[in-house]
Amino acid sequence: MKKIVMLYFLLFSLIFSQSSISPEIEEILNKMENVFKNRIIETKVEFTMSGMGMTNQVNLSIIVDLKTEKFYMEIGDMSKMVYDGENIWNYNKIGNTYFKMPYKKEETQIKETPYSIIIPTKKEEIIRKFTKIDSATIENVEFEGKKSYLVKFKGKDFLNNDSSISLWLSSENYLPLQFIMNFSAKDFPEPMTMKYKIKSLKLDPQVPKDIFVFKPPEGAKELTIPEKSLKSESFEGKKPPDFTLTSLKGEKISLSSLKGKVVIIDFWASWCPPCREELKIIQKLHNEYKDKGVIILCINSNEEREKVKDFIDENNYNFNVLLDSDGKVSDNYRVKSIPRIFLINKEGIVVKDITGYSIESEKILKEEIEKIK
C-alpha cells in the first residue's frame, strides 16, 4: 500500500501557477470551498482507474476533519490509512502488517493529502494540479437527474503531460458529485483516467471520538521503515539485499543462490497499468534469454496468491513469480513506486535500476544484458 500512497503523492503534488479563470468559475469553486470549510465529512467513493486496455475499481470510505486535516480511509478490502496529525498509519489487511510515515504538511513540499486527491474541498486543490492551464470552462448539466455544474480544466502537469480535470458539482448545494482526472504521458500508449464517483457524502456526521487514532488489529505486526528508506536512492553499483521468497509454484527461491547468473528483478502489481505493460517486455526477455543464463524474478507485493495466479494464467506468462505477501522485500529494496526493475550482474551487483514504465526499457535492458551475460 505504501507504494500506492507514494506513487499518488508524486503524481499529484504539483506546483501552482497563476492562470486566468473566469469570475463564474471562481465563484462556484469558492462556494464549494465555503460549504466544506472546517467541517467533518464522511464519504463513500467508487474509484475507477483505466488505461492501457484495462480497468480497475475499488470502493473507498473516508472520514476527514477538514479543520485539522486528520483522516480515516478504508481502501476496499485491502488496506486502511489513518492520519493522526503527526503520522500517516498504513495497515495492510492481507499481510496483517502496518507501518507509519511521519507527515507534517508545513515541513514538506508535498501539498496533497490522500483524501484531497479523491474529493477536492478547496479551489487550490484543483488549480495546483497544473503548471499551466490552457482552458477552464463551466456549463449547466444534469448528473444522474440532478442539476449540476460541470467545471473543466485543461493544461499541463509538472511532467509536461497533457492533463484535464472534470468536476461535477450540485447546483443546489455545491457539493462534488464526480471528479475525473486524465493525463497523457509520452511513454503510455493511451491516456490514463482516474474517476472518483461520490456515492454518498455527509457533513458533520456523528463519528467516534477516536476515529483518527490508529489501533493495530490483534496480531498485527509493525514494519519499521528507516528514515533513509523514505528517500529516493538508486541501487546501481551496490549489492542488493538478499531474500528468500516462495514462487507461485511453491518453490523457495533465494537471490543469493543465483550468484554467477544475470538476474532481473521486477516489482509489480496486477492493479498497476504501467506494470502490466512492462510485463509484456519481461515475457519477451524471458523468452529470449531463459536458455542463456538470465533469471527473471517478478516480485508481487501485498496481493492475494489466487489473484496473482489468475492474472498470470490469464496472460500466459511463464517467468518466475514470487510472492512478497507482507511487503517486506519491497520495503528492503525501498520500492516507493512501481514498476521497478533491477538488473544484477554475475557478481551480484546492480548495474541498472529503473523506476517506471518506458517503451525504451526493453532496448535498455537488452543492451545491458548483452554486456554482462
N, C-alpha and C positions, 0 to 999 in steps of 0.2 A: 504493500500500500504506500510505503514511503516513496517509491519511485513515481507512483501516480501523483502524489502531492507535489514532489519537486518538479516533475515534468509540467504540471499545471502552473506552478509559480513562474517557471521560466517562460512559458508561452504567453502569460497574460499580465506579467508585471511590467507594463510598458510605460514609456515616457510621455507625459502630457505635452501637447503642443497646441498653441493658440490657433483657432480656426473660426471663421465666421459662421455662426449658426443663427438661424432666423429667430426673431423675438418669440414667435409662436412656439417653436421647439423648446427654447429656453424656458418659457412659461410652463409648458406641460411637464418638463423634467423637474423644474423647481417644485411644482405641485406634488409630483411623485415623492420627491425628497422630503417635503414638509409632512406628508402623510406618515412617512416612516420615522421621522426624527425622534430619537431617544425612546423608541418603542421596543417591546419584546415581540418577536414574530415567531410563529410556528407554521411551517410549510411542508408540503409533500410535493416532490418534483419528479417527473418522469424524464430521465436524461437519456438521450439517444445520440450516439456518435456514429457517423457514417462516412465512408470514403473508401477508395480502392476496391470497390465492388462488394463491400461488406458492411453490415450494420450491427452495432452492439447497443443493448439497452439495459438500464439499471434504474431502480427506484431509490430516491433519496428522501430522507426525513431530516429536517433541520429545525433547530430552535436557536434563535440568536437574540442576545441582548444588544441592541444597536447603540446603546449608550456606552457600554464597556467593551463591546465587540467580542465578548465571550460567546462561544457557541458549542452546540452539541449536534453531531451529524452522524446518521447511520447510512451506510452505503450498501444497499441491497442486503444480502445475507453474508457479505464478505467481511466487512470491517466497520469500525466506527472511529470518529475523531472527536476529541473534546479539547477546547481551548479554555484554560482557567485564568487567563490574563498574563501568565508568565510562560507557560509551556503548552505546546500542542501535543496531546497524547494520541497515539495511533494504536488501535487494537486490531489484530488480525484474528478473526473468529476461527478460520480454518486451522491455523497453527497454534491457537490459544496463546499468542505472544503479544507483547506490547512494548513500545518504546516512546520516549519523549524527545521533542525538539524544542529547545529554548526559542521563544519568539516574542520580541518586543518591537512593535511597529516603529517606534521612534528611533530604534537602534539599527534598523535595517533599511536597505534601499527597496526592499520588496513592499509594495504598497497595496497588494491584494491579499485578502484572506480567502480561504476556500469558498465560503458562503457567498462572497461578493462576485465571484466568478459565475455562480449559479443563478443568483437572483440579485440584480442591481437595486440598490436602495438609495444611491446618490448619483447625481448627474456626472460627477467626475469619474465614477467607476466605469462609465461608458466611454466618455471622451478620451480618457488617458490610455485606452487600448489602442489608440492610433498615434503615430508620429506625424501623420499628415492626413487631414480629412479633405477628400475631394468633393464630396457632396453630402448634404443632410436634408432629408425630406420628411414630410408628415402628411398623412391622409386619414380621412374618416372611413373606417371599415367595420365590418361585422366579424367577430371572432366567436364561433360556436354560438351564434344567436345573440351575442352581446355587442352593443355599440362600443366601438373601441377606436383608439388612435393607433396608427401604425407608424412608428418612427424608424427611419432607415438612415444608416451611415455607410459610406464607402470611403476607403482610403488605403494607407499603407501602415503596416505594423512595424515594430522595431527591427524586424529582419527584412524589411522592404518587401514583404509579401503583400499581394492584393488581398485586402480583408474587407468584410462587411458585417454589419450588425443590424438585425431587425428586432424591434421591441414592440410588442402589443401591450397597450395599457387600457384599462377600463376607462371609458369616458365618464363614468358615473363616480368612481372613487379614486381613479388614477393608480390603481394597483396593477402590477405586472400580471399578464395572462400567459405570455410566452416570450422566450428570449432565444434568438438564434444567432450563432456566430459562424462565419465561413472564412476560410483563408486558403489561398492557393500558393503552394511552395514549388519552386522550380524542380525539385527532386521528386515531387509527388505526381503521379500520372493523372490525378483528378483532385478537385477541391475537397478539403475536409470540412465537415459540417458538424457542429455541436448544437443540439436543440434541447432546451430546458422548458418543458411544459408544466405550468403550475397547476397541480391537481387540487390543491386546497391551500388557503392562506388565512391565518388568524392573527389579529392584532391584540396584543396584551392578553394572551391566554393564561390560565392558571397552570403553572408548571412547578415541579418540585424545587424546593429551595436549593438543593444540592445538585441540580441538573448539570451545572458546569464544573462539577468536581469529579475527576476520573476515579473510579473504583475498579481495580483489576478484578475480573471474574475469578472464581475459585480455581486454583491450579494454574492460573496464567503465569507465564514466565516473562520476566522483563529482559529485553535485549539492551545491552549497554552500547551506546554509539559514541566512540571517542569524538571529541570536538573536531579534531582534524579530519575525521571521516566525512564531516558535513561540507568540506570544501572540495572543489574540483581538483583532481590530481590524476595525472597520467601515469600508467604503469610501465611505459616504454623504457627499456633499458634496465628493468628491475625483474626480480624473481617474484612471480605471483604467489599468493597464499595457496597452500596445499588444501585439498578437500577430499572427502570420500562421500559419494552420493549413490543412491540407488536409481537404476535406469527403469524405464517403462517395462523392460523385460525381466526385471527383478535382479539384475546383476549389480554387484558393488564395484564401482569404478573410482579409483584414486588418481589424481593428477600426477602424483609422484611416481606411480607405476609406469607412466608413459614417457619417462625421460629417455632421450635418444630418438624420439619421434617428433615430428612437427604437429602441433596441436592448435586447433581453432576452438575457442570457447565463445559461445553466443548466448547472451542473456536475453530472454524474450518472454512474451505472454500472449495468449491467444486473443485477448481483448484489444491488443495493440496493433492497429492497421499498419504502421511502418514495419513492425516486427514481421507481420505476415508477408509483406512484400519482400523483406530481406531473406526470409526462409526459402524463398524460391532460388535466391542466389546460393544459399547454403546447400541446397539439394544439388545444384549444378556442380559446385565444388566437390561435394561428396562423391558424385558420380565420376568426376574426372580424376580425383586423387586418392580414392579409397584403397587402391592397389599400389600406391606409391609412397606409403609410409606416412600419410597425413591422416590424423584422427580428428574427427569433429565431435564436439560435445555441446549440445544445445541445452542450456540450463533454464528450466522453468521454475519461477518462484511463486509460492503462495496460491497456487491453483490446485483444485482437486484432481487427483490422479485420473479419474474417469473422464473428466472434461478434457484434460490434456490428451489422453489416449484417443478419444473420439475425434479431436481435431487433427491429430497426426494421421490416423487411419483414413479420415475423410479426404486428406490431401495426398495420400500415398507416399508420405515421407518415410525414408528408411535409414536416416542417420541416427546417431545415439542421442536419446533424450533423457536427461537426468532431472530428478525432482528435488528441488530445494524447498521442501514443504514449509519450513519455518523462516525462510528468507535469510538464514544466517550466512550462507556463502555469498549471496548477493551483497549483504552488508560488508563482509570482509573485503570484497572487491570494490566497495564504495560505488556501487551502481545506483545512481540517483535518477537516471532516465534510461529508457530502453528504446530500441535495441542497442546493445553494446557488444562489440566484438574484440577479443584479444587473440592475437596471433603469436604463438610461442615457438621459439626455435628448438633445435635438438638439445641445446644446453640448458633448456628450461628458463630462458629469458624472453620477456615480452618484446617483440620487435614492432608490433603495431597495435594501437589501442584506438578503436574507432567508436564514437558515440553517435547514434542516429543513423537513419537510413539514407543512402545515396545511390543513385544509379551507377556511380563511379566505384562503388565498393568492390564489385566483382573484379574489375580491372586492377584495382589497387592490391587486392588480396592475391590475385594470380601472380602479379609481378613480384610480390614479396615471397610467395611460396616458391617460385622458381629460383629465387636467390638462395634459399636455405634448405630445400628438400634434399 
